[in-house]
Amino acid sequence: MPIKVAMVSLGCPKNQIDAEQMLYSLKHHGCEIVNEEAKADVIIINTCGFIESAKAEAIENILEAARYKQTGNLKALIVTGCLAERYKDDITEEIKEVDLVVGIGSNKDIAELVKKAVKGECKNSYGPKEDLQMGKERILGSYPFSTYIKIAEGCNNCCTYCAIPKIRGKMRSRTIEDVVREAKALAQKGVKELIVVAQDTTAYGADIYGEAKLPELLKELCKIDGIRWIRTLYTYPERITDELLEVINSEEKLVKYLDIPLQHVNGDILKSMNRRGDSESLGELIDRIRSKVKDVKIRTTFITGFPGESDEQFSELCEFVKQYKFDKLGCFTYSAEEGTFAAEMDNQIDEQTKQDRLDIIMREQMTVSEQKLTEMQGKRLTVLIEGYDSFIRCYYGRSEFDAPEIDGKVFFTTPKPLKIGDFVKVEIFDSIEYDLLGELVE
């Protein structure tokens, strides 16, 4: 009988890609992939370990899965992903329910490790970070018509609040040819939307070509038959060049959407974060993007409560949000991560102040969002159908201006049955919170 394996993958899209590659390897080596944890011989929790809340979520999922040792068929509980790489043997020492910890450099050996774990041969495995493979075969997630593609791993930016370089290592780009090869294979499997990810997509290629090559890569991806939308996430503000903006504006397949995590706008705070810029230069960047890319939508994220953030510096951030009216905006409270430079800084800010500042930013953004969504009424959008809600009796999907999981959806009515994964035209007549409401027009 094949070993039955269930996997829970947490965290970012990059982690999801790692999970999909491991699932393919397991299936290729004779394991049976199951969705119900109660039926699994082995449960793998592919964890995120980026910030405190992600660690808490990972531990909660580990302990939840451990119940199946008593109530199900579970023979081995395995932890992979960023938490596994960051804390290594500490996990099995502190969480006795865990049988095996697998670092990211050992993902390629997951099938062999699972088979040994079922036999009780559990020895934690941590290969070199550089052994984490990219571009391998994957079992695609719940939306096979839309998927992520990882163009690089690791990061060289060394922001003082971020543990990613310690967890994932230095940036390692794939060649343009390798990325295009995988993208063509995904298109042949029916993928219509390709979402380009890395820790910093705008730095892509600098390590192997001597200069950033994202514009060249995007132009090559646009040549692939079958791909209709290409979306790029995690662009670094100082590396958004006029060349990149020209490519986004001119290439039809590149959605007019830019994800730019600014994190803050005050120059002193950004310097403390080991980031560049200030409210003036970042404001000029937003203006330049909007002038060079027609109808572009911009998403950003900010951090509140970074060590030493004064009331005046926070007010500067608030004024920036009010002035530049981002189409999409996320906000996080600063998380002091052990092993990072910022965690050792003086003037740490209490949790309540961090949360209060976050609430102020998000209230302001709610007002902006309501205005932006109202402006969409009467417009016609191309929508990628993701599903049907039988309770409210309508289909839902995303426009090119919405990234999966982080942005809103378009809910729309139609008198005829439609196919999930198709593109349709929808006319917008209303909105609710961050979602649009419309009706099919073709």
Secondary structure, DSSP 8 states (H G I E B T S, - for coil): ---EEEEEE-S-HHHHHHHHHHHHHHHHTT-EE-S-GGG-SEEEEEE--SSHHHHHHHHHHHHHHHTHHHHS---EEEEEEHHHHHHTHHHHHH-TT--EEB-GGGGGGHHHHHHHHHTT----B---GGG---S------S-TTEEEEE-EES-S---TT--HHHHH-S-EE--HHHHHHHHHHHHHTT--EEEEE-SSGGGTTHHHHSS--HHHHHHHHTTSTT--EEEE----GGG--HHHHHHHHH-TTB-SEEE---B---HHHHHHTT----HHHHHHHHHHHHHHSTT-EEEEEEEE--TT--HHHHHHHHHHHHHH--SEEEEEE----TTSSGGG-SS---HHHHHHHHHHHHHHHHHHHHHHHHHTTT-EEEEEEEEEETTTTEEEEEETT--TTTS--EEEE-SS---TT-EEEEEEEEEETTEEEEEE--
